[in-house]
Amino acid sequence: MRSIIRKNILDLEYNKQLQYLNACIVLFFTYIIGVLIAFFSRQISHNKNDLISFFIISFFVLVIILFFLTNIKIKMKNIVNEIEKLNL
C-alpha cells in the first residue's frame, strides 16, 4: 500500500515538473518570436549600444531558461528512476 501511495506522489511530482518544462518551452519560443517581431518592425534600433545591451539581456534570459530546462529534465529523470525502483 505504501509503495502505491509513493508512486502516486511521484507521478504527481513528475506531472508538476512536466508543466514547468512546458512553461519554459513556451516562454522560450515567445521570447524568440517577440524578438523577431521587434527586429522586423524596427522597435529595436540597430545602433551599436542598443544591440550590445539587447544581446547582454538576451544572453541572461536564455541562460536562465536553459538552466531551468536542464534542472527540470534532471528532476524528471530522477523521478522516473525512483518509480522504477519501487517495483510495483
C-alpha positions in Angstrom: 0.0 0.0 0.0 2.8 2.4 0.9 4.5 1.8 -2.5 1.3 2.7 -4.3 1.0 5.9 -2.4 4.7 6.7 -3.0 4.2 6.0 -6.7 1.2 8.3 -6.9 3.1 11.1 -5.1 6.0 10.6 -7.6 3.5 10.7 -10.5 2.1 14.0 -9.2 5.7 15.4 -8.9 6.5 14.2 -12.4 3.4 16.0 -13.8 4.3 19.1 -11.9 7.8 19.1 -13.5 6.3 18.4 -16.9 4.1 21.5 -16.5 7.3 23.5 -15.6 9.0 22.1 -18.7 6.1 23.1 -20.9 6.0 26.6 -19.4 9.8 27.1 -20.0 9.4 26.0 -23.7 6.5 28.3 -24.2 8.5 31.2 -22.6 11.5 30.5 -24.8 9.6 30.5 -28.1 7.5 33.5 -27.0 10.8 35.4 -26.3 12.3 34.4 -29.7 9.1 35.3 -31.6 8.9 38.6 -29.7 12.5 39.5 -30.5 12.0 38.6 -34.2 8.9 40.8 -34.4 10.7 43.7 -32.6 13.6 43.5 -35.1 11.4 43.3 -38.2 9.2 46.1 -37.0 12.3 48.2 -36.1 11.2 48.5 -32.5 14.8 47.7 -31.5 17.2 50.3 -33.0 20.2 48.9 -34.9 22.9 51.1 -33.4 25.8 49.5 -31.6 24.9 50.4 -28.0 21.4 49.2 -28.2 22.4 45.9 -29.8 25.1 45.3 -27.2 22.6 45.8 -24.3 20.0 43.7 -26.1 22.4 40.8 -26.6 23.5 41.0 -22.9 19.9 40.9 -21.8 19.0 38.1 -24.2 22.0 36.1 -23.1 21.0 36.3 -19.5 17.3 35.4 -20.3 18.3 32.5 -22.4 20.9 31.2 -19.9 18.2 31.3 -17.1 15.7 29.4 -19.3 18.4 26.9 -20.3 19.3 26.4 -16.6 15.6 25.7 -15.7 15.2 23.4 -18.6 18.2 21.3 -17.7 17.2 21.3 -14.0 13.7 20.1 -14.8 14.9 17.4 -17.1 17.3 16.1 -14.4 14.5 16.1 -11.8 12.2 14.3 -14.2 14.8 11.6 -14.9 15.3 11.1 -11.1 11.6 10.7 -10.6 11.4 8.1 -13.3 14.3 6.2 -11.7 12.6 6.3 -8.3 9.4 5.0 -9.8 11.3 2.1 -11.5 12.9 1.2 -8.1 9.5 0.8 -6.4 8.8 -2.5 -8.4 5.1 -2.4 -8.1 
